[in-house]
Amino acid sequence: MAITRRELFVSIGKAGIPAAVALTVGAETLQAETIPIPSAAVGLLYDASICIGCKACVAACAEANDTPPDTRGDQLHQAPSDLNDLTRNVIKLYKPEDGSAFSYVKRQCMHCLDPACAAGCPFQALHKDPESGIVKWDSDKCIGCRYCTITCPYHVPRFQWMGFNPRVTKCELCSPRLEKGLQPGCTSVCPTGAVIFGPRTVLLSEAHSRIKKEPGRYYQGRVYGEKDNGGTQSLYLSRVAFEKLGLPELGPESVPARTLRWQRRLYQYFALPAVLYVSLVQVIRKSLKGHEQEAHEHEKETGLRAQL
């Protein structure tokens, strides 16, 4: 059961650890802080160049996670326009107006090696599994601030606005299936092998092998997620520029390393004043709608839209 706002304030008050303790940690120390990479990290390799846009993975994802079909945009078909409170995996289409090369793209959680959603979460409701590296959500720790939806550079976590006990929804690589020795729903049904599951090291080796065999097939001969944003466990190959598929150019340094390291330290020491926290929540709530609208407008500008 998630803690209440009153319990949050009481916890902060009882902690009694002044902000000065956190501030005694020098800037050089914080900059030198490193995030351990799970040795058994697993993930996905998606090759957009062989995806046929059948959306079998979308239906399989919904079935594996026991979520109802999203038919809000089309009452006859499961046709979500984007990731949302019911959709953890979606196939979209990039089709430029000039008639140049089009491409499908699979969107789900990137399972970053240093996830911004986890770094921005005050109570580690979103956290990275130390063994598999899967970024998971813990309902017992979530206070519904929705900060994760703001900090994620890929606009992945979504909040269930309706319901008595709202949830944050995102891909968790079908963890219950993995525990049974099964693959994630999406990789178990892909007819072309456009998305495959396995250890991150093996997936990287496979990706580079494909590039070596057909060097002219893939954009810049590059694997997106190998180093981008500090590295991710969802890896991509594509014929077109990754940014056109909604995968931003973030550089090799992770978002937390650039912007959230101090904030993470403050959270760890419970040094964030209650008044500041309340203000933060209000700012997040006011900016969330504009943040999501900005993401949709960016995709519209680049020609990226739901695959029909």
N, C-alpha and C positions, 0 to 999 in steps of 0.2 A: 504494500500500500504506500503510495507516494506521500511524502511529508507535506504538511500544511504550511501555509505562509507563516502562521504563528510559530510553528515548530522550527521553521527556518531561522526566524529572528532569535528565538530562545537559544538555538544551537550556536549562533554567531556570538550572542552575548556571553554564554557560558565558556566559549573557547578562550576568551580573555587574552588572546595573543595579539599584541599591538601590531599595527602595520609596520612599525619600525623594525620588527624582527625580519619581515620579508625584505624590507628595503636595505638591510645590512648585507644582503647578498649582492655582490658587486655586479655591474653590467658585464664585465669580462667573464665572470662565472656563468651567468645566464647564457651568454652567447656561446660558451663552450659546452653547454649542456647537450648531450646527445640522447636520442631516443633509440633504445635497443630494437634491432630488427629480428623478428621471430625466425628461428632457424628452420622451423617446419611450416613456413608461410605457404598457404595455398591460394589459388586465385583462378582467374579466367583469362584466356587469350581469345580475343574477338578479331576475326579477319573480315573487315568490311567488304573486301574485294570479292568474296565468295558468298556473301549473304544474299539471299533471294527475297528477303522481306516477307516470308510466309507467316511470321508471328506465332509459330508453334511454340516458341519459347515464352511468349507472353501468356498464353493459355496454360502452359505447363507450370509457370511460376505461380499463377493464381491458384491452381489446383494443389501444388506442393505446400503453399502457405495457407491454404484453407481460407482464401479471401474471395468474396463474391465478385463476379464479373462486373467490370465497370462499363455499364451501358448508358451512362448519363448523357453522353453525346449522341448516341445512336442506340435506341431501345431494342434494336434487332441484333446488334453485333457488339462484341467486346472490342471497343475501339477508343481507348483512352488517348487523349491528345498529348499527354505528358505524364511524367511520374506524378502520383498523387496519393491520397490517403488509402486507396485501394490497389494501387499499381506500383510494384517494386521494380518492374522491368518493362521497358517499352522499346519498340522498334520505330524509328523515325526515318524520314526521307529527306535527303538533301538534293534538291533539283533546281539548279540555277535557271533564271529566265533566259539566259543567252544560249541555252541548249547544249552547254558543255557537259562534261562528265557528271553524272549523278551518282549518288551512293546512299545506301541504307546505313544506319548506325544503331547499335544496341546501347541503350542507356540504363545504367543501374549504379549502385554504389561502387566507387573506385577502390574502396578498402585501402586508403592511403597508408604508407608506412608510418607517416607522422600525421594522423588525421586532425584536421582543423576542428571538426565537430566535437571530437573528444577533448581537445585542448581548450575549447571554448565552453564546455559544459561544467557548471560550477560544482556538481556533485558526482561526476564521472558516470552519469546515467548512460552515456555513450562511452564505450571504452574498447580498447583493442585487446583481443584475446592474446595472452602472452605466448601461446603455442602456435595456433593456426594463423594469427594475425587478422582474423575476421573482426570487423568493427561491429559490435553488438550494442543493443539498447536494453537497459534494465528498468522496467516499469516501477520497481520499488524505490528507485533513486530519482526518478524524473519528477521535476516540479512544474513542468509545463511552460518554462520560460521561452522555449523555441529559439534559444540562442544558436543552437546547432544549425538551424535553417538559414541563419545569417552568415555564419562563419564558413560554411562549406563553399569552396570556390566552384564546385560543380553543380550547386543547387539541387542536391540529392535528398536530404531528409525532408519528409513531409509530415505535417501535423494534422491529426484528425480533429477538425473543428466541431464536428457533431458528436454527440454521445456523452454519457454520464462520466465515463473514464477515458478521455481521449488518449491516443497513442501517437508516438512518433514512428513512422513506418519507413523502412528502407530495406534494401537487399541485405541479407545476412548469409548469403550463399547456401540457403536451405540447410542450416546447421543441424536440425533434427535428422535430415536425410543422411548427412555426412556421418553422424553418430551411428547410423545403421549400416554404414558401408556403401551407401548409395551416392550417386552424383547429384549435383543440384538439378532442379527440375529443368532449367533452360538447356543445359548441356546434354541431358539425357534424350532429348527429342529433336535436336537440330539435324535436319536431313542432309545438309551439305558439310557439316563439321565446321561451320563458320565460327562457332564458339565452343571451346574445349576447356576442361577443368583439369587441374593438377597442381603439383608443387610449383612455386613461382620460378625456381631455378630451371625446371624442366620446360616450362612455358617460354621462358626467355630463350632457351637453347633452340626450341622449335621455331620461334619467331625469327631468329637470326638465320636459321637453316633455310627458311622460306625466302628470306631476302637474298641470301647467297645464291639460291637456285634461280631466282628471277629478279635480279637487281633493279630492273627497270619497271617492275610492277608496282612497287611500293613507294609512297611519298617520302622523299629524302632518305630512303633506305633506313628508316628509323622505326623504332618500337616506342609508341607513346606509353608512358608510364614507367619505362625503365629507369629514367632519372627525373622526369617531370614532377614538379611539386614534391621533391624529395623521394620520389618513387611511389608506385602504386602496385596493388596486387591484381587489379584489372588492367590488362595490357591490350593495346590496340595496334592493328596494322590497317593501312588504308591507301587507296589510290589517290585520294584528294587530300588537301590540307586538313589537318586535324581540327583546326579552329573552325572550319566550315561545318564540321560535324558536331559543334558545341563543346569541343575539348579545348579549353583556353591554353594559350602559351603562358605558362607560369614561371618558367625557368627551373633550374635544378634545386633551388632551395625551397623548402616547404613553407606553406603559409604560416604555421605556428612559429617556425624559426625566425620568420621576418617580422611578424606582428603580434603574436600571442604569447611569447615566452614569459614576459613579465606578468601578464594576466594569469597564466597557469600557475606561476609561483604564488601569486596573491591568493588564488583559490586554495592552494594546498595548505596555506597557513591560516585560512579563514580570516584573512585580514581585510576583506572587503566589507565596508560599513553597510549596515542595513539600509540606510537612506540611499546610498549610491546604488545598491542592488535594486531597490524599488524603482529608482529612476531609470536604471538600465532596462528593466523589464518593460517599462512604459515606452521607452524609445524603440525597443525591439518590436513591440506590438504595432506601433505607429508606422515603422519603416518596413515591416514584413511585406505588406501588400505592394508597396512600391518596389521592393527588392525583387519579388517574383514577377511583377509586371515588366521590370527592366530586363530580366532574363528572357521572357517571352518576346519582347521587342527585339532583343539581340538575335534570337533565333529566326525571327521573321525577316530581319534585315539580311541574314546570311542565306535565306532560302530554306532553312531547316524547319520541317513540320512533321506532323504525325503521318505515319505511313498508313494509307487508306486501303 
